[in-house]
Amino acid sequence: MSDKIKIKFTVNGDSEEREAVVGETLLKFIRDELNLTGTKSGCEIGECGACTVLLDGKPVNSCLVLAVELDGKELLTIEGLSKNGELDRLQQAFIDHAAFQCGYCTPGMIMAARSLLERNPNPNDSEINKALSGNLCRCGAYQEIRDAVKDSASK
Amino acid sequence: MKMLSYDYVKCTGLSEAVDILAKEEQAYPYAGGTDLMVGMRGGKFAPKKLVDVKDLPELNVFEENDQGIIIGAAITLNQIACDDSIVKNIPILAEGSHSVGGYTIRNRATLAGNICNASPAADTAAPLYTLEALINIAGPDGNRSLPVEEFFTGPGQTALKKGELVQSIVIPRPFPAGKGVYSKASRTGSVDLATVGVAVQNWGEHVKIAVGAVAATPVRALSVEKAINEKGEKSSAEAAKLVHNDIAPITDIRGSREYRYHMVEVLVRRGLEQTMGV
């Protein structure tokens, strides 16, 4: 059973029409079909947050969403943040604060933080901790990540 | 990444969903998917068909009426945790909902899914027990309604029969007059399942207490309730000790049996102090 379903959606602002394999996760679809490999595959059970993307503006673990559910929806991945080769404010803040070492958690971390800043433009430490509690950083750059989010919020 | 093999159907009506669930083998209702997808990958569930019910209008009801607050089965935990009426009238349910996973998980995970997964550690279960929530079930033989305490029948086991699915959860009126708290002990300060979860709800004239992850299902701490409600026990420390009569914890990866005995007593005592002022 590898049925395919035709789906229409927008990804990072562009309209797309593709076929999605039933049973395939959104994560796999993003990486292997859309070739957007900024979204990372980590635990694949919704615990690490490396695969976080925004679906209709809300952060979701793309490893726990079916690709066919993308139909009619708007998808934003880490590749959709920069404009004309310029990083967005939050991405730049992560660089300015060295908010990563290996960088594997960074795309998911930035997508979750972006969603937080849309809900709450001036979060305090505790609010940042809570909003990013589903995103794990194995290098332990949490302090720098918090600093980057706050710095980005203050600009 | 292992590809899973099954059919997928997005239903447009509740009767269509019930029909498929009743007639087809290994058909599972699919809403948030946060437990189902994980379980499928781990081999716990092997569906032949996923029946996507998350956009069914019947399951997206979220309203307050004469009966109480009706929470459709597709309503997410974030919708509940952020809802003004729930935060104001029944904060214990907002706390329980907010305790599940991280923000991203709660954007998908539903209250109905949390109870249908029937983990003894389900964070929303203990609050629902103290609120005497009702579970509205749709099925091939019509609709029925069950108190939440009868819905849980064992670890991962519910009272749902073949073809049935939860349509909504009702928090009945009157809402509790007093304060309620849900507190949980877990291995980390951030996202983890409860090692012990305790809901204490002051109803004005009496208290209701439910505990999770210390028995095969969430359970009411009836011994503690009886001491306070009927025998007039004033000491929260003395009352909390009685919770040991109501539970049968096991040792697992999240904590030992002994630790759970200890922590559940601590959390019941603190819950009583916070809600009853005793």
HADDOCK unambig.tbl for C-alpha pairs under 7 A between the chains (distance, minus, plus):
assign (segid A and resid 1 and name CA) (segid B and resid 5 and name CA) 5.92 0.50 0.50
assign (segid A and resid 1 and name CA) (segid B and resid 6 and name CA) 6.43 0.50 0.50
assign (segid A and resid 2 and name CA) (segid B and resid 5 and name CA) 6.86 0.50 0.50
assign (segid A and resid 22 and name CA) (segid B and resid 7 and name CA) 6.65 0.50 0.50
assign (segid A and resid 22 and name CA) (segid B and resid 8 and name CA) 6.49 0.50 0.50
assign (segid A and resid 23 and name CA) (segid B and resid 3 and name CA) 6.50 0.50 0.50
assign (segid A and resid 23 and name CA) (segid B and resid 4 and name CA) 5.26 0.50 0.50
assign (segid A and resid 23 and name CA) (segid B and resid 5 and name CA) 5.75 0.50 0.50
assign (segid A and resid 23 and name CA) (segid B and resid 6 and name CA) 6.25 0.50 0.50
assign (segid A and resid 24 and name CA) (segid B and resid 3 and name CA) 6.17 0.50 0.50
assign (segid A and resid 45 and name CA) (segid B and resid 38 and name CA) 5.28 0.50 0.50
assign (segid A and resid 59 and name CA) (segid B and resid 104 and name CA) 5.31 0.50 0.50
assign (segid A and resid 60 and name CA) (segid B and resid 104 and name CA) 4.96 0.50 0.50
assign (segid A and resid 60 and name CA) (segid B and resid 105 and name CA) 6.54 0.50 0.50
assign (segid A and resid 60 and name CA) (segid B and resid 107 and name CA) 6.64 0.50 0.50
assign (segid A and resid 61 and name CA) (segid B and resid 104 and name CA) 6.45 0.50 0.50
assign (segid A and resid 61 and name CA) (segid B and resid 105 and name CA) 6.81 0.50 0.50
assign (segid A and resid 64 and name CA) (segid B and resid 33 and name CA) 6.40 0.50 0.50
assign (segid A and resid 64 and name CA) (segid B and resid 34 and name CA) 5.93 0.50 0.50
assign (segid A and resid 64 and name CA) (segid B and resid 37 and name CA) 5.85 0.50 0.50
assign (segid A and resid 131 and name CA) (segid B and resid 103 and name CA) 6.00 0.50 0.50
assign (segid A and resid 133 and name CA) (segid B and resid 102 and name CA) 5.75 0.50 0.50
assign (segid A and resid 133 and name CA) (segid B and resid 190 and name CA) 5.56 0.50 0.50
assign (segid A and resid 133 and name CA) (segid B and resid 191 and name CA) 6.25 0.50 0.50
assign (segid A and resid 134 and name CA) (segid B and resid 102 and name CA) 4.60 0.50 0.50
assign (segid A and resid 134 and name CA) (segid B and resid 103 and name CA) 6.85 0.50 0.50
assign (segid A and resid 134 and name CA) (segid B and resid 104 and name CA) 6.80 0.50 0.50
assign (segid A and resid 134 and name CA) (segid B and resid 191 and name CA) 6.41 0.50 0.50
